[in-house]
Amino acid sequence: MYERLLVIGQHRMIVIADVPDVKALIELTGPYTDLAVINFSPVARWEDVKEDIKEEIGL
């Protein structure tokens, strides 16, 4: 189901998923309250995506 998983520390996890829309993403993540939606190009390199995510969340 998940294409990529980036784990940061023990209590933070970022899932990169290919979903049709934000509503589907919210339904997929259900009980999780810290949810941010970041759009990436489908041709982006995984290493670049990881760096962009770390910048976005302030790491």
PEVENJO-V451071 format. One record per backbone hydrogen bond with DSSP energy under -0.5 kcal/mol. NH is the residue of the N-H (numbers start at 1). CO is the residue of the C=O. If there is no record, write none. Layout:
# PEVENJO-V451071
nh:NH co:CO
nh:NH co:CO
This chain:
# PEVENJO-V451071
nh:3 co:16
nh:4 co:16
nh:6 co:14
nh:7 co:5
nh:8 co:6
nh:8 co:12
nh:9 co:7
nh:12 co:8
nh:14 co:6
nh:16 co:4
nh:16 co:14
nh:17 co:15
nh:19 co:17
nh:25 co:21
nh:26 co:22
nh:27 co:23
nh:28 co:24
nh:29 co:25
nh:30 co:26
nh:32 co:29
nh:35 co:33
nh:36 co:34
nh:38 co:36
nh:44 co:41
nh:49 co:45
nh:50 co:46
nh:51 co:47
nh:52 co:48
nh:53 co:49
nh:54 co:50
nh:55 co:51
nh:56 co:52
nh:57 co:53
nh:58 co:55
nh:59 co:54
